[in-house]
C-alpha cells in the first residue's frame, strides 16, 4: 500500500500556514514514513489564494529540510510554459536528490486563463488536447539527456557528448519547443508525473503518460471496476499495469479516524486501488491522530512498510527509474 498526503498550502487551522508550520509538517510526515506530500496550489483568482507560497518554490525549500519523503508540487499547464516548467522540475529533482514530482491537474480552473493572456479561456476539448501536448513536451524534455551525456570537461572544452543529447524539436497544435533543457538528467531519470482532476476522457492520456493518478473516492465495487478498467488501459498502451499507481483520495476528518485502518484494508484488498492520498482538513491536528492511531494499525496488518525502500520518490513507489528498486 502506498500512502500520500495532500495539503492545501493556502489555509489550515483557520489561518495561512507559515514556512515553519510547513517544514514541521513535512518532517512529521517523513518521520511517519509516508511516500509523498502533494502540495496543492490554489488558482490565482480563488478566495483561498492567500498563501504566501508558490508550490514549486516551496518544494525547493522543503527539500533542504527533509531527506527521503517525496515532494510533489501542483503546477498549472496554463500558468507556465512547458519549457520553463520542465526546467524547474528537473532542477527541483536535483536539489531534492530525486524526490520531486509534478502534479498536473486535468481540471481547468475557472477564469485562470484570463490572468495569462487568454481572457476567454479554453474549450474543454482544447484544454484536454493542449494538456496532453504540454505533458508530452515536458516528458520529452526530461528525457533529452542520457544519464552520462553532460561532461563539463574544461580541458577539452566539451560540455556534453552530442551523441547522448536528444533534440526535441516539437512543433504541435499549441506549442513549438526546440529543446534541450540546460539542466542535467534527473537523479531518478525523470521526476514523477502525478495526474489529478481526471474525467473519463482523460484516462487514456493518463494511461499513456502518468506515473501516479489521484482519483476521487467512490463505493468499493465502483472503485474496483474503475481500477481494473484503468489497468487495462495501461496495458493497451504497451506499459506494464503496475507502471502507474492508482491512489484513491480519502478525506480525513476527526469522526473518520475510528475504523479507518479497517476501511483502508478492505479497499486495498479488493484491489480498488494501489494506495491512498489522504486529504487533510483545515484542522491539521487530525493528522496527528492518523499517524498515532491509523499508521501503526496498518503496519500491524502488514499493509504499510516499516521504512523507506530507497532515497528517491520512484523507489518509494516501486516505479522504474532512479537506479533503486
N, C-alpha and C positions, 0 to 999 in steps of 0.2 A: 504494500500500500504506500502510495506517495502522498505527502501532505504539504500543501502550500497554505499561506495565509495572505489575504488581501487587506490592504489598509488604505483608506481614503486619507490622503495627507492633508486635506483641507481642514477637516474638523474632527475632533474627538473630545470626549468629556465636556462637550458644550463649548469648546474654545479651540483656537488654532493650536496645533502642536508646535512646539519648539524643536530645534535640531537636537537638543539634549534629550527630549522625550523620544524622538525617533531613533536616536542612537541607542538609547536604553532598551527600546522595544526590539530593535534588530539584534542586540546582544542576547536578550532574553529568548528570542525565537531561535537563535543559533545554539544557545545552551540547551534548549529543548530538542535540538536535532532536526528541526523542520527543514524540508528540502529547499524551499524558496519563499521569499516575500515578494508579492506583487504590489507595486506602488501605483495606486490609481491616481490619475491626474484629471482634475475637473476641467470641463470645457471652459474656454476663456470668457464665455458670456454668462455662465451659470451663477446662481446665488452662492454656491459652495466654492467659488473660485478665489476665496480669500487667503488661500495658502501662500506663504511667502516663498515656497519652493517649487521649482520645476523638477519633474521626476527624474530625468536623466542626470541633472546636476546633483540631485540628492543621492543617486546611486554612487556617483563618484566619491562623495563624501563618506557614505556609509561603508564603502569598500575599504576605507582606511581604518574603520572601527571594528571590522569583523574579519574572519579568516576563512570560513567554509560555507556559510549559508549562501544560496543563490539569491541574486538581487535582480528583479525584473522590473523595468520601468515601462509604464504606458506612454506611448508617444503616437500622436496623430499622424495619419498619412496626408492630412490636409495642411497641417501647420508646419510641416518640414518638407524640404526637397529630399528625394531619395538618396542622392549622393551624400549630402550632409548628415542625414540620419545614419546611413551605413557607416560613415567615418566615425561618427560619435559613438555608436555601439561597439565598433571594433576597438576604439580607444578604451571604452569602459571595460571591455573584456581583458585588455592588457593590464589596466590599472587594478582590476579585481582578481587577476591571475586565473581567469577562466570561469568566472561566476556570474557573468552578465546575461541578461535575456531581454528581449523586446516583446512587449505585449501590444499587438496591433489589433485594435478593435474594428470589427466589420460593421459596427453600427454608426451611422452618420449622426454626429451631434447637430441638433437644430441650430441653424444660423452661424455655425462655426466658420464656414467658408467665407462669410461676409467680412471676417477680420483678415482674410488672406486673398483679397482682390477678386473674390467670386461672390458678389452680393446675392446672386440667385441660387447659389449652391449647386448641387449635382442631382440629377435624377437618380433614383435608386439603382437602376441598371448601370448608368455611367459610373456611379460611385463603386459598384462592385467590380466592373471591368478595370477601372482606374486603380483600385486597391490591389487587384491581382497583378497588374503590370508593375505597380510600385514594389510589391513584395518580391517579385521575380528579379527586379533590378537590384534591390538591396542584397538578396541572397547571392546573386551573380557577382556583385562587387566584393562580398565577403570571401568568395572563392577565387578571387583574382590573382592571388599569390600562392604558389606552392609553399609548403612549410619552410623549406630552406632556400627560398628564392632571394631573400634580401641578404647581401654580402657585407655592405658597409666597409669595403676594403679600401682604405685610404691610399695604400702604397700603389695599388693598381688603378685606382680611380674608378673602381667598379662598384656601383651602388647595388646592382641586382644582376641576376642571371636572366637574360632576356628569354631564354627557353622555358623559364619557370614562371613567367608572367603571362596572364591570360587577359587580353583586352576585351572588355565587354562590348563596346561599340553598339549600344542599344538604340534603335530608332523605332518607337512604337506609336500607338494612338495618342497617348497623353504625354510621354516623356522622351527626351533624347539625352542619353548619358554615355559618354565615351569610356570613362574609367582609365586606368585602375585607381583604387584607393592609394593614398600615400601613407597608409598605415599597414604595419606588418599583419600577417595572418593571425587569427585568433588563437590563444592558447588552447582552446577546446575545438579547434578547426573553424567553427562558426558560432557566434552567440546563439542561444536558444531562442527559437521563434515560438511565441505563445499567441494563439488567436482566440479572441473572445467576441461576444456580441454576434454570434453566428445565427443565421437563419438557414432554412432548408437549402436555399440557393447557394449558400456559401460552403456547404460541406465538402463538395468536390474540390474546391480551392484548398480547403484545409487539409484534405487527404493528400494533395499533391505537395504541399509546402510546409505544413506545420510540424513542430516537434511536440507541442502540447496544445490541447484545446480546453477551454473552460466552458462548461455547459450548465445551464440553469437546472435546478433540481426539479424532478418530476416523480410521479409514483414509481415504485420499484420495477414493476413489469415494463413500464414505458421506458425507463432508463436502460434496462437490459436490451430491449428491442432496438433502441437508438444506438447503444454501444455496439451491438452486433452489426447493425447496418453500416455504421461508420468504419468499423474494422474491415468490412467487405470492400468499401470504397478505397481504403488504403491499399489493400491487396490488388485491387483492379488497376491501381496506378503503378504497379510493379514494385511496391515497397513492402517490407515485412510488416505485418499487422501491428507488432509491438513498437514500430518506429515512431508512432505518435501516441502519446499518453493522453487519455481522456480523464479529466478531473471534473467532478461534479461540484458545483457551488453549494455550500452549506452555510446558511445564515445563522450565526451564533447569537443566542440570547441567553439571559440568565435562567429562564424557565426551561431551555432546551438542553442544559448540561446533563441533567439526570437522565440516564439511559442512553446517552448519545453514543457511547462506545458500542453498545449492542446494535444500535441502529446503523452505525457505520459498518460494522462487521457484516450484518445481513446484506446490505447493499453491495459490499465488496465481494462477498462470497457468491452472490447471484450473478457476478460478472456484469454489473451495471455500470462499472467504471473501473479505472486503474488507480484511483485515489480521489482525494477531496481538496477543494480550495475553500478554506474557512474564511468566510467574510465576516469581519468584525463589526460590532455595533459601535455607537459613539462611546459607550462605557467600556473602556479598554480593560477594566478590572475583570471582565468576563474572560479575557484571555488567560488570566492567572488561573481561573477555575479549570479551563481547558487543559492547561499544562499540568496542573496539580492532580486533577481527577481523571481526565479522559485519556491523556497520553500513557500514563502508567498502566491503565487497563488494556489499552490497545497493545502495548508491549507484552503484557502478561498473556494475552491471547495469541501472541506470535504474529501480529498483523503489521507491526511497525518496527523497523530496525533499531538496534541499540546505539549505533554510532554511524557516522558518515562513511560511505563506501570509498570516497576519494576526496579530491580537493576541488574538482570542477563541478559546475551545475550539471553538465551532461553525465558525469559519473554518478551523481546523486540520483538522477532519474533513469539510469540504465540506458542512456542513449548512446548511439555510436559517436565516436569522435573524442578528441581530447586526450587520447592515449591512456585512459583509465577506465577499466570495466570491473 
